[in-house]
Amino acid sequence: MAVPRFGVGIDIESISRFKKAGAGNSFLNKIFTGAELDYCLSCAAPAQHLAARFAGKEAIVKALSALNRKGAGYKDIEITNDENGVPSARVLKPGFDDIEIKLSLSHGRQEAIAFVIVIETG
């Protein structure tokens, strides 16, 4: 049985970077999927959720790079929440179906942070 390989990523983002961003913003549309934007913009404090998800995407890209898995852009990565609010992520781009992503997102008043472990399952 092969030992699974894994990559680790972490990122921190300023929430203020996302405070003026709203629906139809070209920056947001380049980074987030429609489902992500629908969720974040429906929250009472969208900037916190946008910053946390952006940090998550950055951390995932870093973890994938540690595994020499390149080619997934921000919009190829989707972060959603389950019915209990627990975040999960997946890479939508073909060729990444052999990975499992574990992530934790958090935010305070000024910054959002993400920690990610990507495990190659294949």
C-alpha positions, 0 to 999 in steps of 0.5 A: 500500500502506497503512502499518500502524499500531502501538501500543506498551505496557509494564507492570511488576507486583509478583510478591508481588501474585500469591503468595497467589492459587490455583485458584478465586480470583475475582480470577484468574478475572476476569483469566485464561482457563482455559488461562492458569490451567492453565499458570501454576498448573502451574508451580513458581513460579505467581506469577511466571507470573501476574504476567508474563501480567498485565503482558502483558495490561496492556501489550496494553490500553495498545498497543490504546488507542494505536490507539484500539482499546478494548473488549478486557478482560483475559479477552478477551486470551489469552497462551500459549506455543509448544513452545519457551516463546515467548509469543504473544497474541491477542485472543479478542473479535470485531473484533480479527482485524486485529491482530498482537501481538508481546510479550516477558515477563520476570520476576525475583524480585520483579517481572515486566515485559512489552513489547508491539507491536500492529500493525494488519494490515487 
